[in-house]
């Protein structure tokens, strides 16, 4: 009986470890996606800013981080 409980505890520990690893992988993936989006936003803001300045148009207001 005690050996069975130990096996169940071991199985639960392995399952929880796997879940934690999946959660960490998802967190890292979301962080990477956020960084890519920020880089794209910065790049395109710079491109469009140059176009607006070149054509003499007033630049639009950039969205705040909360609006993004």
Backbone as XML, in Angstrom:
<?xml version="1.0"?>
<chain id="A" units="angstrom">
  <residue number="1" name="UNK">
    <atom name="N" x="0.832" y="-1.196" z="0.000"/>
    <atom name="CA" x="0.000" y="0.000" z="0.000"/>
    <atom name="C" x="0.877" y="1.261" z="0.000"/>
  </residue>
  <residue number="2" name="UNK">
    <atom name="N" x="1.864" y="1.242" z="0.850"/>
    <atom name="CA" x="2.742" y="2.409" z="0.935"/>
    <atom name="C" x="3.549" y="2.579" z="-0.354"/>
  </residue>
  <residue number="3" name="UNK">
    <atom name="N" x="3.938" y="1.493" z="-0.967"/>
    <atom name="CA" x="4.673" y="1.549" z="-2.231"/>
    <atom name="C" x="3.787" y="2.119" z="-3.330"/>
  </residue>
  <residue number="4" name="UNK">
    <atom name="N" x="2.504" y="1.764" z="-3.320"/>
    <atom name="CA" x="1.550" y="2.285" z="-4.318"/>
    <atom name="C" x="1.385" y="3.793" z="-4.154"/>
  </residue>
  <residue number="5" name="UNK">
    <atom name="N" x="1.283" y="4.246" z="-2.921"/>
    <atom name="CA" x="1.173" y="5.683" z="-2.665"/>
    <atom name="C" x="2.436" y="6.413" z="-3.127"/>
  </residue>
  <residue number="6" name="UNK">
    <atom name="N" x="3.577" y="5.808" z="-2.922"/>
    <atom name="CA" x="4.829" y="6.413" z="-3.359"/>
    <atom name="C" x="4.858" y="6.518" z="-4.884"/>
  </residue>
  <residue number="7" name="UNK">
    <atom name="N" x="4.368" y="5.480" z="-5.585"/>
    <atom name="CA" x="4.325" y="5.522" z="-7.050"/>
    <atom name="C" x="3.360" y="6.598" z="-7.538"/>
  </residue>
  <residue number="8" name="UNK">
    <atom name="N" x="2.218" y="6.702" z="-6.865"/>
    <atom name="CA" x="1.250" y="7.735" z="-7.239"/>
    <atom name="C" x="1.826" y="9.130" z="-7.014"/>
  </residue>
  <residue number="9" name="UNK">
    <atom name="N" x="2.507" y="9.292" z="-5.903"/>
    <atom name="CA" x="3.140" y="10.585" z="-5.600"/>
    <atom name="C" x="4.188" y="10.913" z="-6.656"/>
  </residue>
  <residue number="10" name="UNK">
    <atom name="N" x="4.976" y="9.921" z="-7.054"/>
    <atom name="CA" x="5.995" y="10.111" z="-8.083"/>
    <atom name="C" x="5.349" y="10.502" z="-9.414"/>
  </residue>
  <residue number="11" name="UNK">
    <atom name="N" x="4.249" y="9.841" z="-9.756"/>
    <atom name="CA" x="3.547" y="10.142" z="-11.004"/>
    <atom name="C" x="2.992" y="11.567" z="-10.973"/>
  </residue>
  <residue number="12" name="UNK">
    <atom name="N" x="2.409" y="11.950" z="-9.857"/>
    <atom name="CA" x="1.872" y="13.301" z="-9.722"/>
    <atom name="C" x="2.985" y="14.337" z="-9.832"/>
  </residue>
  <residue number="13" name="UNK">
    <atom name="N" x="4.112" y="14.051" z="-9.234"/>
    <atom name="CA" x="5.254" y="14.959" z="-9.296"/>
    <atom name="C" x="5.722" y="15.126" z="-10.740"/>
  </residue>
  <residue number="14" name="UNK">
    <atom name="N" x="5.780" y="14.023" z="-11.488"/>
    <atom name="CA" x="6.199" y="14.097" z="-12.886"/>
    <atom name="C" x="5.198" y="14.879" z="-13.732"/>
  </residue>
  <residue number="15" name="UNK">
    <atom name="N" x="3.909" y="14.679" z="-13.473"/>
    <atom name="CA" x="2.875" y="15.401" z="-14.214"/>
    <atom name="C" x="2.973" y="16.902" z="-13.927"/>
  </residue>
  <residue number="16" name="UNK">
    <atom name="N" x="3.114" y="17.253" z="-12.673"/>
    <atom name="CA" x="3.236" y="18.665" z="-12.311"/>
    <atom name="C" x="4.494" y="19.296" z="-12.909"/>
  </residue>
  <residue number="17" name="UNK">
    <atom name="N" x="5.575" y="18.535" z="-12.928"/>
    <atom name="CA" x="6.815" y="19.039" z="-13.531"/>
    <atom name="C" x="6.601" y="19.298" z="-15.023"/>
  </residue>
  <residue number="18" name="UNK">
    <atom name="N" x="5.906" y="18.388" z="-15.697"/>
    <atom name="CA" x="5.616" y="18.574" z="-17.119"/>
    <atom name="C" x="4.740" y="19.784" z="-17.361"/>
  </residue>
  <residue number="19" name="UNK">
    <atom name="N" x="3.752" y="19.984" z="-16.505"/>
    <atom name="CA" x="2.862" y="21.145" z="-16.636"/>
    <atom name="C" x="3.650" y="22.432" z="-16.445"/>
  </residue>
  <residue number="20" name="UNK">
    <atom name="N" x="4.534" y="22.454" z="-15.456"/>
    <atom name="CA" x="5.357" y="23.657" z="-15.212"/>
    <atom name="C" x="6.260" y="23.942" z="-16.416"/>
  </residue>
  <residue number="21" name="UNK">
    <atom name="N" x="6.816" y="22.906" z="-17.005"/>
    <atom name="CA" x="7.673" y="23.098" z="-18.173"/>
    <atom name="C" x="6.868" y="23.659" z="-19.347"/>
  </residue>
  <residue number="22" name="UNK">
    <atom name="N" x="5.657" y="23.149" z="-19.536"/>
    <atom name="CA" x="4.796" y="23.667" z="-20.605"/>
    <atom name="C" x="4.438" y="25.124" z="-20.361"/>
  </residue>
  <residue number="23" name="UNK">
    <atom name="N" x="4.122" y="25.459" z="-19.121"/>
    <atom name="CA" x="3.778" y="26.835" z="-18.787"/>
    <atom name="C" x="4.963" y="27.766" z="-19.030"/>
  </residue>
  <residue number="24" name="UNK">
    <atom name="N" x="6.151" y="27.335" z="-18.661"/>
    <atom name="CA" x="7.344" y="28.158" z="-18.867"/>
    <atom name="C" x="7.617" y="28.334" z="-20.357"/>
  </residue>
  <residue number="25" name="UNK">
    <atom name="N" x="7.446" y="27.265" z="-21.130"/>
    <atom name="CA" x="7.648" y="27.365" z="-22.581"/>
    <atom name="C" x="6.642" y="28.337" z="-23.187"/>
  </residue>
  <residue number="26" name="UNK">
    <atom name="N" x="5.401" y="28.297" z="-22.751"/>
    <atom name="CA" x="4.366" y="29.208" z="-23.258"/>
    <atom name="C" x="4.681" y="30.646" z="-22.860"/>
  </residue>
  <residue number="27" name="UNK">
    <atom name="N" x="5.141" y="30.835" z="-21.632"/>
    <atom name="CA" x="5.494" y="32.183" z="-21.177"/>
    <atom name="C" x="6.636" y="32.752" z="-22.021"/>
  </residue>
  <residue number="28" name="UNK">
    <atom name="N" x="7.642" y="31.932" z="-22.283"/>
    <atom name="CA" x="8.761" y="32.390" z="-23.101"/>
    <atom name="C" x="8.322" y="32.697" z="-24.527"/>
  </residue>
  <residue number="29" name="UNK">
    <atom name="N" x="7.426" y="31.878" z="-25.064"/>
    <atom name="CA" x="6.922" y="32.108" z="-26.425"/>
    <atom name="C" x="6.145" y="33.420" z="-26.491"/>
  </residue>
  <residue number="30" name="UNK">
    <atom name="N" x="5.297" y="33.669" z="-25.515"/>
    <atom name="CA" x="4.533" y="34.915" z="-25.485"/>
    <atom name="C" x="5.446" y="36.125" z="-25.309"/>
  </residue>
  <residue number="31" name="UNK">
    <atom name="N" x="6.479" y="35.978" z="-24.505"/>
    <atom name="CA" x="7.435" y="37.067" z="-24.316"/>
    <atom name="C" x="8.159" y="37.360" z="-25.632"/>
  </residue>
  <residue number="32" name="UNK">
    <atom name="N" x="8.534" y="36.309" z="-26.349"/>
    <atom name="CA" x="9.220" y="36.485" z="-27.627"/>
    <atom name="C" x="8.292" y="37.156" z="-28.639"/>
  </residue>
  <residue number="33" name="UNK">
    <atom name="N" x="7.037" y="36.736" z="-28.685"/>
    <atom name="CA" x="6.080" y="37.356" z="-29.601"/>
    <atom name="C" x="5.888" y="38.832" z="-29.274"/>
  </residue>
  <residue number="34" name="UNK">
    <atom name="N" x="5.840" y="39.154" z="-28.000"/>
    <atom name="CA" x="5.681" y="40.543" z="-27.583"/>
    <atom name="C" x="6.886" y="41.379" z="-28.024"/>
  </residue>
  <residue number="35" name="UNK">
    <atom name="N" x="8.074" y="40.820" z="-27.880"/>
    <atom name="CA" x="9.277" y="41.538" z="-28.296"/>
    <atom name="C" x="9.280" y="41.763" z="-29.808"/>
  </residue>
  <residue number="36" name="UNK">
    <atom name="N" x="8.857" y="40.751" z="-30.568"/>
    <atom name="CA" x="8.802" y="40.889" z="-32.032"/>
    <atom name="C" x="7.796" y="41.959" z="-32.422"/>
  </residue>
  <residue number="37" name="UNK">
    <atom name="N" x="6.638" y="41.964" z="-31.772"/>
    <atom name="CA" x="5.628" y="42.984" z="-32.072"/>
    <atom name="C" x="6.166" y="44.382" z="-31.766"/>
  </residue>
  <residue number="38" name="UNK">
    <atom name="N" x="6.870" y="44.516" z="-30.660"/>
    <atom name="CA" x="7.437" y="45.818" z="-30.295"/>
    <atom name="C" x="8.466" y="46.260" z="-31.319"/>
  </residue>
  <residue number="39" name="UNK">
    <atom name="N" x="9.309" y="45.326" z="-31.769"/>
    <atom name="CA" x="10.312" y="45.655" z="-32.774"/>
    <atom name="C" x="9.657" y="46.066" z="-34.090"/>
  </residue>
  <residue number="40" name="UNK">
    <atom name="N" x="8.604" y="45.356" z="-34.484"/>
    <atom name="CA" x="7.896" y="45.700" z="-35.725"/>
    <atom name="C" x="7.259" y="47.079" z="-35.606"/>
  </residue>
  <residue number="41" name="UNK">
    <atom name="N" x="6.652" y="47.346" z="-34.474"/>
    <atom name="CA" x="6.018" y="48.645" z="-34.259"/>
    <atom name="C" x="7.050" y="49.761" z="-34.350"/>
  </residue>
  <residue number="42" name="UNK">
    <atom name="N" x="8.184" y="49.552" z="-33.701"/>
    <atom name="CA" x="9.241" y="50.563" z="-33.730"/>
    <atom name="C" x="9.742" y="50.774" z="-35.158"/>
  </residue>
  <residue number="43" name="UNK">
    <atom name="N" x="9.958" y="49.687" z="-35.885"/>
    <atom name="CA" x="10.438" y="49.773" z="-37.259"/>
    <atom name="C" x="9.457" y="50.541" z="-38.142"/>
  </residue>
  <residue number="44" name="UNK">
    <atom name="N" x="8.186" y="50.136" z="-38.101"/>
    <atom name="CA" x="7.201" y="50.786" z="-38.962"/>
    <atom name="C" x="6.920" y="52.217" z="-38.539"/>
  </residue>
  <residue number="45" name="UNK">
    <atom name="N" x="7.009" y="52.495" z="-37.241"/>
    <atom name="CA" x="6.846" y="53.880" z="-36.795"/>
    <atom name="C" x="7.936" y="54.748" z="-37.398"/>
  </residue>
  <residue number="46" name="UNK">
    <atom name="N" x="9.158" y="54.224" z="-37.392"/>
    <atom name="CA" x="10.258" y="54.972" z="-37.987"/>
    <atom name="C" x="10.072" y="55.178" z="-39.483"/>
  </residue>
  <residue number="47" name="UNK">
    <atom name="N" x="9.619" y="54.125" z="-40.174"/>
    <atom name="CA" x="9.399" y="54.230" z="-41.628"/>
    <atom name="C" x="8.318" y="55.257" z="-41.953"/>
  </residue>
  <residue number="48" name="UNK">
    <atom name="N" x="7.194" y="55.137" z="-41.285"/>
    <atom name="CA" x="6.092" y="56.053" z="-41.568"/>
    <atom name="C" x="6.419" y="57.470" z="-41.120"/>
  </residue>
  <residue number="49" name="UNK">
    <atom name="N" x="7.185" y="57.600" z="-40.033"/>
    <atom name="CA" x="7.595" y="58.924" z="-39.594"/>
    <atom name="C" x="8.432" y="59.612" z="-40.659"/>
  </residue>
  <residue number="50" name="UNK">
    <atom name="N" x="9.343" y="58.860" z="-41.258"/>
    <atom name="CA" x="10.166" y="59.423" z="-42.338"/>
    <atom name="C" x="9.294" y="59.827" z="-43.527"/>
  </residue>
  <residue number="51" name="UNK">
    <atom name="N" x="8.312" y="59.002" z="-43.868"/>
    <atom name="CA" x="7.422" y="59.337" z="-44.987"/>
    <atom name="C" x="6.622" y="60.606" z="-44.701"/>
  </residue>
  <residue number="52" name="UNK">
    <atom name="N" x="6.096" y="60.723" z="-43.495"/>
    <atom name="CA" x="5.316" y="61.915" z="-43.139"/>
    <atom name="C" x="6.200" y="63.160" z="-43.202"/>
  </residue>
  <residue number="53" name="UNK">
    <atom name="N" x="7.413" y="63.062" z="-42.658"/>
    <atom name="CA" x="8.310" y="64.216" z="-42.680"/>
    <atom name="C" x="8.718" y="64.563" z="-44.108"/>
  </residue>
  <residue number="54" name="UNK">
    <atom name="N" x="8.944" y="63.556" z="-44.919"/>
    <atom name="CA" x="9.360" y="63.774" z="-46.307"/>
    <atom name="C" x="8.266" y="64.468" z="-47.117"/>
  </residue>
  <residue number="55" name="UNK">
    <atom name="N" x="7.008" y="64.080" z="-46.870"/>
    <atom name="CA" x="5.894" y="64.650" z="-47.629"/>
    <atom name="C" x="5.360" y="65.931" z="-47.003"/>
  </residue>
  <residue number="56" name="UNK">
    <atom name="N" x="5.821" y="66.261" z="-45.800"/>
    <atom name="CA" x="5.378" y="67.478" z="-45.150"/>
    <atom name="C" x="4.063" y="67.338" z="-44.414"/>
  </residue>
  <residue number="57" name="UNK">
    <atom name="N" x="3.551" y="66.137" z="-44.307"/>
    <atom name="CA" x="2.297" y="65.921" z="-43.576"/>
    <atom name="C" x="2.567" y="65.919" z="-42.079"/>
  </residue>
  <residue number="58" name="UNK">
    <atom name="N" x="1.596" y="66.358" z="-41.282"/>
    <atom name="CA" x="1.780" y="66.271" z="-39.829"/>
    <atom name="C" x="1.710" y="64.798" z="-39.408"/>
  </residue>
  <residue number="59" name="UNK">
    <atom name="N" x="2.591" y="64.422" z="-38.498"/>
    <atom name="CA" x="2.608" y="63.033" z="-38.049"/>
    <atom name="C" x="1.412" y="62.759" z="-37.147"/>
  </residue>
  <residue number="60" name="UNK">
    <atom name="N" x="0.809" y="61.578" z="-37.311"/>
    <atom name="CA" x="-0.301" y="61.224" z="-36.418"/>
    <atom name="C" x="0.195" y="60.948" z="-35.015"/>
  </residue>
  <residue number="61" name="UNK">
    <atom name="N" x="-0.687" y="61.043" z="-34.054"/>
    <atom name="CA" x="-0.328" y="60.713" z="-32.676"/>
    <atom name="C" x="-0.125" y="59.215" z="-32.568"/>
  </residue>
  <residue number="62" name="UNK">
    <atom name="N" x="0.962" y="58.821" z="-31.921"/>
    <atom name="CA" x="1.215" y="57.413" z="-31.713"/>
    <atom name="C" x="0.328" y="56.886" z="-30.592"/>
  </residue>
  <residue number="63" name="UNK">
    <atom name="N" x="-0.109" y="55.630" z="-30.707"/>
    <atom name="CA" x="-0.938" y="55.060" z="-29.630"/>
    <atom name="C" x="-0.095" y="54.859" z="-28.368"/>
  </residue>
  <residue number="64" name="UNK">
    <atom name="N" x="-0.758" y="54.959" z="-27.259"/>
    <atom name="CA" x="-0.079" y="54.716" z="-25.987"/>
    <atom name="C" x="0.070" y="53.206" z="-25.810"/>
  </residue>
  <residue number="65" name="UNK">
    <atom name="N" x="0.952" y="52.767" z="-24.928"/>
    <atom name="CA" x="1.091" y="51.321" z="-24.688"/>
    <atom name="C" x="-0.225" y="50.688" z="-24.250"/>
  </residue>
  <residue number="66" name="UNK">
    <atom name="N" x="-1.063" y="51.434" z="-23.551"/>
    <atom name="CA" x="-2.352" y="50.893" z="-23.125"/>
    <atom name="C" x="-3.265" y="50.634" z="-24.320"/>
  </residue>
  <residue number="67" name="UNK">
    <atom name="N" x="-3.174" y="51.492" z="-25.353"/>
    <atom name="CA" x="-3.998" y="51.301" z="-26.533"/>
    <atom name="C" x="-3.512" y="50.137" z="-27.383"/>
  </residue>
  <residue number="68" name="UNK">
    <atom name="N" x="-2.212" y="49.826" z="-27.279"/>
    <atom name="CA" x="-1.690" y="48.696" z="-28.034"/>
    <atom name="C" x="-2.211" y="47.424" z="-27.420"/>
  </residue>
</chain>
